[in-house]
């Protein structure tokens, strides 16, 4: 128990806290995050034109896996919360799936309101959630099993790994479930901003998670029979139903994070000419990253509903869940090395050891999750394979121009949409958001895949009004 909890603690510290919150959030592309934003930085640091490179294909595969994660996360998160009903009242077991479906459909129905409006409702809930799970873990860890605090010592994790290598490798897949929000955290950077993420993580989320994992471990040291559901058995019986309701709300919000991340990922794919054009609706006049894409929202909802009905339990979905995120995390580490060397100009003496540490952990988790391919891991791989097959074909098709040999990929045209390529482009986009005429043009530009700095100055030359009167006429026409 000490070894497993120690693995969870140090995995959170190395992968989420150090890799994502400290380092990866620095790799923003004009304020946007996510694996495609990272890929655009890699392309910007390379030659202007080249044949479709291996790293681009790798990034596209990571994006495909993140789409798979976006489908699975809402299903497994809400299902796991609703399964708490089985602890409180076993007779309600047959209501778990219907209630889960109602919650998921309601979640997708409110997406049009935008991240800022949803956040006003969700923020206080998350504050209460992390405070509650931290307090439950703290009381249990100190009162019932204080020996669990020895898990802070990394030697406990090392002893478990070396003493039980076969068991440890199998356990990695379960330990990884503690890390699965890391990639969504990065993808949502455009919605909430890196400073807010860092403050929330180190000020509340990380301490609360550690306390709760210590609490679960301490409970199992004192009462091994609680192994069937240690999280809910931390809670006093009188508070069990309120805790289930709070857990349901928290998992809905966790699902929201993935949905918002998929919106951002899709817009980046459109901007990089890796996706068909879609209508992208800005939901905020102040934050460029807050958007809504209807066709993606309804597609995710349909896929999530089908998955809940097909898999039925969170345990069945857990196998599918881990492999998608672990694969994306490993690809992120590979691309991050290129950004360290090409964009941040880190010396190899620093970049290589840092990347090696992250890659070793990511590769171990990915390998362990590969054991679950037959049990359900095939699902995100199938989704990722479909996206990974489609995106390069779109990239090659949309990068061709008259007189150019087919099959050549223009990195500048396809990837250099970063504000670094055009000073002031971010400010220009925000000005267009505040102006009604500009906001309409920006929505059209994103939907048509032309929201790039080079194109932003002349998105629609033929439609650009020559004087204020023409601008007003154009606004009325719109």
RATAVEN-V535197 format. One record per residue. N is the residue number from 1. SS is DSSP state (h for helix, s for strand, l for the rest). PHI is phi in whole degrees, 0 to 359 (* if undefined). OMEGA is omega in whole degrees, 0 to 359 (none if undefined). Layout:
n=N ss=SS phi=PHI omega=OMEGA
n=N ss=SS phi=PHI omega=OMEGA
//
This chain:
n=1 ss=l phi=* omega=178
n=2 ss=h phi=299 omega=181
n=3 ss=h phi=294 omega=182
n=4 ss=h phi=292 omega=178
n=5 ss=h phi=296 omega=177
n=6 ss=h phi=297 omega=175
n=7 ss=h phi=300 omega=180
n=8 ss=h phi=298 omega=183
n=9 ss=h phi=299 omega=184
n=10 ss=h phi=283 omega=173
n=11 ss=h phi=293 omega=175
n=12 ss=h phi=300 omega=182
n=13 ss=h phi=293 omega=184
n=14 ss=h phi=282 omega=188
n=15 ss=h phi=276 omega=184
n=16 ss=h phi=279 omega=185
n=17 ss=h phi=293 omega=185
n=18 ss=h phi=281 omega=185
n=19 ss=h phi=292 omega=187
n=20 ss=h phi=278 omega=188
n=21 ss=h phi=290 omega=182
n=22 ss=h phi=276 omega=189
n=23 ss=h phi=259 omega=189
n=24 ss=h phi=297 omega=179
n=25 ss=h phi=296 omega=174
n=26 ss=h phi=286 omega=184
n=27 ss=l phi=271 omega=179
n=28 ss=l phi=266 omega=178
n=29 ss=s phi=247 omega=183
n=30 ss=l phi=59 omega=179
n=31 ss=l phi=89 omega=181
n=32 ss=s phi=267 omega=177
n=33 ss=l phi=239 omega=181
n=34 ss=l phi=109 omega=187
n=35 ss=h phi=295 omega=178
n=36 ss=h phi=286 omega=173
n=37 ss=h phi=296 omega=177
n=38 ss=h phi=295 omega=179
n=39 ss=h phi=296 omega=179
n=40 ss=h phi=294 omega=176
n=41 ss=h phi=292 omega=177
n=42 ss=h phi=297 omega=181
n=43 ss=h phi=294 omega=181
n=44 ss=h phi=294 omega=180
n=45 ss=l phi=274 omega=183
n=46 ss=l phi=258 omega=179
n=47 ss=l phi=297 omega=183
n=48 ss=l phi=294 omega=182
n=49 ss=s phi=225 omega=178
n=50 ss=s phi=196 omega=172
n=51 ss=s phi=290 omega=185
n=52 ss=l phi=309 omega=188
n=53 ss=l phi=277 omega=181
n=54 ss=h phi=298 omega=182
n=55 ss=h phi=295 omega=177
n=56 ss=h phi=295 omega=178
n=57 ss=h phi=299 omega=179
n=58 ss=h phi=297 omega=179
n=59 ss=h phi=297 omega=178
n=60 ss=h phi=295 omega=177
n=61 ss=h phi=298 omega=177
n=62 ss=h phi=297 omega=177
n=63 ss=h phi=296 omega=178
n=64 ss=h phi=299 omega=178
n=65 ss=h phi=295 omega=179
n=66 ss=h phi=292 omega=173
n=67 ss=h phi=299 omega=177
n=68 ss=h phi=299 omega=177
n=69 ss=h phi=297 omega=180
n=70 ss=h phi=296 omega=177
n=71 ss=h phi=280 omega=188
n=72 ss=h phi=279 omega=186
n=73 ss=h phi=303 omega=178
n=74 ss=h phi=302 omega=182
n=75 ss=h phi=295 omega=185
n=76 ss=h phi=289 omega=182
n=77 ss=h phi=293 omega=183
n=78 ss=h phi=290 omega=177
n=79 ss=h phi=301 omega=182
n=80 ss=h phi=296 omega=178
n=81 ss=h phi=291 omega=182
n=82 ss=h phi=293 omega=178
n=83 ss=l phi=293 omega=172
n=84 ss=l phi=296 omega=176
n=85 ss=h phi=300 omega=180
n=86 ss=h phi=293 omega=178
n=87 ss=h phi=283 omega=183
n=88 ss=h phi=287 omega=183
n=89 ss=l phi=210 omega=183
n=90 ss=h phi=305 omega=180
n=91 ss=h phi=292 omega=181
n=92 ss=h phi=271 omega=185
n=93 ss=h phi=303 omega=183
n=94 ss=h phi=287 omega=178
n=95 ss=h phi=269 omega=186
n=96 ss=h phi=301 omega=183
n=97 ss=h phi=292 omega=178
n=98 ss=h phi=301 omega=180
n=99 ss=h phi=294 omega=178
n=100 ss=h phi=301 omega=181
n=101 ss=h phi=295 omega=178
n=102 ss=h phi=298 omega=181
n=103 ss=h phi=297 omega=182
n=104 ss=h phi=295 omega=179
n=105 ss=h phi=298 omega=178
n=106 ss=h phi=298 omega=179
n=107 ss=h phi=299 omega=181
n=108 ss=h phi=290 omega=180
n=109 ss=h phi=291 omega=183
n=110 ss=l phi=268 omega=184
n=111 ss=h phi=298 omega=183
n=112 ss=h phi=299 omega=181
n=113 ss=h phi=290 omega=176
n=114 ss=l phi=95 omega=185
n=115 ss=h phi=298 omega=184
n=116 ss=h phi=296 omega=180
n=117 ss=h phi=294 omega=178
n=118 ss=h phi=296 omega=181
n=119 ss=h phi=296 omega=178
n=120 ss=h phi=297 omega=178
n=121 ss=h phi=276 omega=188
n=122 ss=h phi=279 omega=185
n=123 ss=h phi=304 omega=179
n=124 ss=h phi=299 omega=179
n=125 ss=h phi=297 omega=181
n=126 ss=h phi=292 omega=176
n=127 ss=h phi=299 omega=178
n=128 ss=h phi=295 omega=182
n=129 ss=h phi=299 omega=184
n=130 ss=h phi=290 omega=175
n=131 ss=h phi=297 omega=182
n=132 ss=h phi=294 omega=183
n=133 ss=h phi=291 omega=176
n=134 ss=h phi=292 omega=180
n=135 ss=h phi=294 omega=178
n=136 ss=h phi=297 omega=179
n=137 ss=h phi=294 omega=181
n=138 ss=h phi=297 omega=182
n=139 ss=h phi=295 omega=182
n=140 ss=h phi=288 omega=183
n=141 ss=h phi=297 omega=184
n=142 ss=h phi=277 omega=187
n=143 ss=h phi=276 omega=190
n=144 ss=l phi=262 omega=183
n=145 ss=l phi=210 omega=183
n=146 ss=h phi=298 omega=180
n=147 ss=h phi=296 omega=182
n=148 ss=h phi=295 omega=180
n=149 ss=h phi=295 omega=175
n=150 ss=h phi=296 omega=179
n=151 ss=h phi=294 omega=174
n=152 ss=h phi=296 omega=179
n=153 ss=l phi=281 omega=181
n=154 ss=h phi=297 omega=179
n=155 ss=h phi=295 omega=176
n=156 ss=h phi=294 omega=178
n=157 ss=h phi=295 omega=181
n=158 ss=h phi=296 omega=180
n=159 ss=h phi=296 omega=178
n=160 ss=h phi=294 omega=181
n=161 ss=h phi=295 omega=183
n=162 ss=h phi=281 omega=182
n=163 ss=h phi=278 omega=182
n=164 ss=l phi=223 omega=187
n=165 ss=h phi=300 omega=180
n=166 ss=h phi=294 omega=178
n=167 ss=h phi=297 omega=182
n=168 ss=h phi=298 omega=181
n=169 ss=h phi=296 omega=178
n=170 ss=h phi=290 omega=182
n=171 ss=h phi=290 omega=182
n=172 ss=h phi=307 omega=180
n=173 ss=h phi=299 omega=178
n=174 ss=h phi=283 omega=178
n=175 ss=h phi=300 omega=184
n=176 ss=h phi=297 omega=181
n=177 ss=h phi=298 omega=176
n=178 ss=h phi=285 omega=187
n=179 ss=h phi=249 omega=197
n=180 ss=l phi=291 omega=178
n=181 ss=l phi=274 omega=186
n=182 ss=h phi=299 omega=182
n=183 ss=h phi=291 omega=177
n=184 ss=h phi=294 omega=177
n=185 ss=h phi=303 omega=179
n=186 ss=h phi=289 omega=182
n=187 ss=h phi=295 omega=181
n=188 ss=l phi=273 omega=184
n=189 ss=h phi=302 omega=180
n=190 ss=h phi=292 omega=181
n=191 ss=h phi=277 omega=188
n=192 ss=h phi=235 omega=178
n=193 ss=l phi=92 omega=182
n=194 ss=h phi=297 omega=180
n=195 ss=h phi=301 omega=180
n=196 ss=h phi=295 omega=179
n=197 ss=h phi=297 omega=181
n=198 ss=h phi=296 omega=180
n=199 ss=h phi=298 omega=182
n=200 ss=h phi=295 omega=184
n=201 ss=h phi=293 omega=185
n=202 ss=h phi=282 omega=182
n=203 ss=h phi=276 omega=185
n=204 ss=h phi=221 omega=193
n=205 ss=h phi=293 omega=183
n=206 ss=h phi=299 omega=178
n=207 ss=h phi=300 omega=181
n=208 ss=h phi=294 omega=178
n=209 ss=h phi=296 omega=180
n=210 ss=h phi=299 omega=180
n=211 ss=h phi=298 omega=182
n=212 ss=h phi=291 omega=177
n=213 ss=h phi=294 omega=174
n=214 ss=h phi=299 omega=180
n=215 ss=h phi=297 omega=179
n=216 ss=h phi=296 omega=178
n=217 ss=h phi=296 omega=178
n=218 ss=h phi=296 omega=177
n=219 ss=h phi=297 omega=182
n=220 ss=h phi=289 omega=174
n=221 ss=h phi=296 omega=181
n=222 ss=h phi=277 omega=184
n=223 ss=l phi=217 omega=182
n=224 ss=h phi=298 omega=180
n=225 ss=h phi=289 omega=179
n=226 ss=h phi=279 omega=186
n=227 ss=h phi=296 omega=184
n=228 ss=h phi=292 omega=178
n=229 ss=l phi=200 omega=186
n=230 ss=h phi=296 omega=181
n=231 ss=h phi=297 omega=182
n=232 ss=h phi=287 omega=179
n=233 ss=h phi=280 omega=168
n=234 ss=l phi=288 omega=190
n=235 ss=l phi=272 omega=173
n=236 ss=l phi=303 omega=187
n=237 ss=h phi=302 omega=182
n=238 ss=h phi=294 omega=181
n=239 ss=h phi=257 omega=187
n=240 ss=h phi=295 omega=180
n=241 ss=h phi=296 omega=175
n=242 ss=h phi=301 omega=180
n=243 ss=h phi=292 omega=177
n=244 ss=h phi=296 omega=177
n=245 ss=h phi=297 omega=178
n=246 ss=h phi=295 omega=178
n=247 ss=h phi=296 omega=178
n=248 ss=h phi=298 omega=179
n=249 ss=h phi=297 omega=181
n=250 ss=h phi=294 omega=181
n=251 ss=h phi=287 omega=172
n=252 ss=h phi=298 omega=180
n=253 ss=h phi=291 omega=175
n=254 ss=h phi=299 omega=176
n=255 ss=h phi=294 omega=178
n=256 ss=h phi=302 omega=181
n=257 ss=h phi=299 omega=179
n=258 ss=h phi=290 omega=180
n=259 ss=h phi=297 omega=177
n=260 ss=h phi=299 omega=179
n=261 ss=h phi=297 omega=178
n=262 ss=h phi=292 omega=174
n=263 ss=h phi=301 omega=180
n=264 ss=h phi=298 omega=180
n=265 ss=h phi=299 omega=181
n=266 ss=h phi=293 omega=179
n=267 ss=h phi=298 omega=178
n=268 ss=h phi=297 omega=178
n=269 ss=h phi=296 omega=177
n=270 ss=h phi=295 omega=181
n=271 ss=h phi=296 omega=180
n=272 ss=l phi=269 omega=177
n=273 ss=l phi=62 omega=177
n=274 ss=l phi=250 omega=183
n=275 ss=l phi=216 omega=172
n=276 ss=l phi=300 omega=180
n=277 ss=l phi=288 omega=180
n=278 ss=l phi=222 omega=177
n=279 ss=l phi=281 omega=179
n=280 ss=l phi=251 omega=186
n=281 ss=s phi=256 omega=173
n=282 ss=s phi=294 omega=180
n=283 ss=l phi=251 omega=180
n=284 ss=l phi=217 omega=176
n=285 ss=l phi=272 omega=183
n=286 ss=l phi=245 omega=184
n=287 ss=l phi=243 omega=182
n=288 ss=l phi=298 omega=186
n=289 ss=l phi=282 omega=183
n=290 ss=l phi=270 omega=187
n=291 ss=s phi=221 omega=176
n=292 ss=s phi=219 omega=178
n=293 ss=l phi=235 omega=188
n=294 ss=h phi=300 omega=184
n=295 ss=h phi=297 omega=178
n=296 ss=h phi=289 omega=180
n=297 ss=h phi=302 omega=183
n=298 ss=h phi=287 omega=175
n=299 ss=h phi=296 omega=177
n=300 ss=h phi=297 omega=181
n=301 ss=h phi=298 omega=181
n=302 ss=h phi=299 omega=181
n=303 ss=h phi=295 omega=180
n=304 ss=h phi=295 omega=179
n=305 ss=h phi=299 omega=180
n=306 ss=h phi=298 omega=182
n=307 ss=h phi=293 omega=178
n=308 ss=h phi=300 omega=181
n=309 ss=h phi=294 omega=184
n=310 ss=h phi=284 omega=186
n=311 ss=h phi=270 omega=170
n=312 ss=l phi=73 omega=181
n=313 ss=l phi=228 omega=179
n=314 ss=h phi=291 omega=177
n=315 ss=h phi=297 omega=178
n=316 ss=h phi=295 omega=182
n=317 ss=h phi=278 omega=183
n=318 ss=h phi=300 omega=179
n=319 ss=h phi=296 omega=179
n=320 ss=h phi=288 omega=187
n=321 ss=h phi=291 omega=190
n=322 ss=h phi=293 omega=187
n=323 ss=h phi=291 omega=179
n=324 ss=h phi=294 omega=184
n=325 ss=h phi=288 omega=181
n=326 ss=h phi=295 omega=176
n=327 ss=h phi=295 omega=179
n=328 ss=h phi=295 omega=180
n=329 ss=h phi=296 omega=179
n=330 ss=h phi=295 omega=178
n=331 ss=h phi=295 omega=177
n=332 ss=h phi=300 omega=179
n=333 ss=h phi=296 omega=180
n=334 ss=h phi=297 omega=179
n=335 ss=h phi=292 omega=180
n=336 ss=h phi=298 omega=178
n=337 ss=h phi=300 omega=179
n=338 ss=h phi=295 omega=178
n=339 ss=h phi=291 omega=177
n=340 ss=h phi=304 omega=184
n=341 ss=h phi=278 omega=188
n=342 ss=h phi=269 omega=183
n=343 ss=l phi=255 omega=181
n=344 ss=l phi=273 omega=179
n=345 ss=l phi=59 omega=175
n=346 ss=l phi=286 omega=175
n=347 ss=l phi=291 omega=181
n=348 ss=h phi=299 omega=180
n=349 ss=h phi=296 omega=177
n=350 ss=h phi=260 omega=185
n=351 ss=h phi=296 omega=184
n=352 ss=h phi=295 omega=180
n=353 ss=h phi=296 omega=179
n=354 ss=h phi=296 omega=180
n=355 ss=h phi=295 omega=180
n=356 ss=h phi=299 omega=178
n=357 ss=h phi=299 omega=181
n=358 ss=h phi=296 omega=183
n=359 ss=h phi=295 omega=179
n=360 ss=h phi=297 omega=179
n=361 ss=h phi=292 omega=181
n=362 ss=h phi=298 omega=182
n=363 ss=h phi=295 omega=178
n=364 ss=h phi=296 omega=179
n=365 ss=h phi=296 omega=181
n=366 ss=h phi=296 omega=180
n=367 ss=h phi=298 omega=179
n=368 ss=h phi=296 omega=180
n=369 ss=h phi=290 omega=178
n=370 ss=h phi=296 omega=176
n=371 ss=l phi=295 omega=185
n=372 ss=l phi=258 omega=183
n=373 ss=h phi=301 omega=182
n=374 ss=h phi=292 omega=184
n=375 ss=h phi=283 omega=182
n=376 ss=h phi=151 omega=179
n=377 ss=h phi=296 omega=178
n=378 ss=h phi=294 omega=186
n=379 ss=h phi=295 omega=178
n=380 ss=h phi=295 omega=177
n=381 ss=h phi=295 omega=178
n=382 ss=h phi=293 omega=178
n=383 ss=h phi=296 omega=179
n=384 ss=h phi=297 omega=178
n=385 ss=h phi=295 omega=179
n=386 ss=h phi=296 omega=180
n=387 ss=h phi=295 omega=180
n=388 ss=h phi=296 omega=177
n=389 ss=h phi=280 omega=185
n=390 ss=h phi=282 omega=187
n=391 ss=h phi=299 omega=179
n=392 ss=h phi=298 omega=179
n=393 ss=h phi=296 omega=178
n=394 ss=h phi=292 omega=180
n=395 ss=h phi=299 omega=180
n=396 ss=h phi=293 omega=182
n=397 ss=h phi=294 omega=185
n=398 ss=h phi=278 omega=178
n=399 ss=h phi=269 omega=179
n=400 ss=l phi=284 omega=176
n=401 ss=l phi=216 omega=181
n=402 ss=l phi=304 omega=178
n=403 ss=l phi=90 omega=180
n=404 ss=l phi=259 omega=179
n=405 ss=l phi=296 omega=180
n=406 ss=l phi=296 omega=176
n=407 ss=l phi=92 omega=178
n=408 ss=s phi=265 omega=184
n=409 ss=s phi=255 omega=180
n=410 ss=s phi=266 omega=185
n=411 ss=h phi=294 omega=180
n=412 ss=h phi=298 omega=182
n=413 ss=h phi=292 omega=186
n=414 ss=h phi=276 omega=190
n=415 ss=h phi=236 omega=191
n=416 ss=l phi=277 omega=176
n=417 ss=l phi=261 omega=182
n=418 ss=l phi=295 omega=176
n=419 ss=h phi=298 omega=179
n=420 ss=h phi=294 omega=180
n=421 ss=h phi=274 omega=182
n=422 ss=l phi=207 omega=184
n=423 ss=l phi=304 omega=177
n=424 ss=l phi=85 omega=184
n=425 ss=h phi=294 omega=180
n=426 ss=h phi=295 omega=178
n=427 ss=h phi=297 omega=178
n=428 ss=h phi=297 omega=179
n=429 ss=h phi=295 omega=179
n=430 ss=h phi=293 omega=176
n=431 ss=h phi=297 omega=179
n=432 ss=h phi=292 omega=177
n=433 ss=h phi=293 omega=182
n=434 ss=h phi=286 omega=181
n=435 ss=l phi=268 omega=183
n=436 ss=h phi=303 omega=180
n=437 ss=h phi=296 omega=180
n=438 ss=h phi=295 omega=180
n=439 ss=h phi=295 omega=177
n=440 ss=h phi=297 omega=180
n=441 ss=h phi=294 omega=181
n=442 ss=h phi=296 omega=178
n=443 ss=h phi=301 omega=180
n=444 ss=h phi=294 omega=181
n=445 ss=h phi=295 omega=180
n=446 ss=h phi=294 omega=180
n=447 ss=h phi=297 omega=182
n=448 ss=l phi=266 omega=178
n=449 ss=l phi=80 omega=184
n=450 ss=l phi=251 omega=181
n=451 ss=l phi=280 omega=179
n=452 ss=l phi=234 omega=183
n=453 ss=h phi=306 omega=180
n=454 ss=h phi=296 omega=180
n=455 ss=h phi=270 omega=184
n=456 ss=h phi=296 omega=180
n=457 ss=l phi=287 omega=182
n=458 ss=l phi=211 omega=183
n=459 ss=l phi=298 omega=183
n=460 ss=l phi=221 omega=186
n=461 ss=h phi=303 omega=183
n=462 ss=h phi=290 omega=184
n=463 ss=h phi=263 omega=184
n=464 ss=l phi=288 omega=181
n=465 ss=l phi=292 omega=182
n=466 ss=l phi=272 omega=182
n=467 ss=l phi=211 omega=182
n=468 ss=h phi=302 omega=180
n=469 ss=h phi=297 omega=178
n=470 ss=h phi=294 omega=178
n=471 ss=h phi=298 omega=179
n=472 ss=h phi=296 omega=178
n=473 ss=h phi=297 omega=178
n=474 ss=h phi=295 omega=179
n=475 ss=h phi=294 omega=179
n=476 ss=h phi=296 omega=179
n=477 ss=h phi=297 omega=178
n=478 ss=l phi=297 omega=none
//
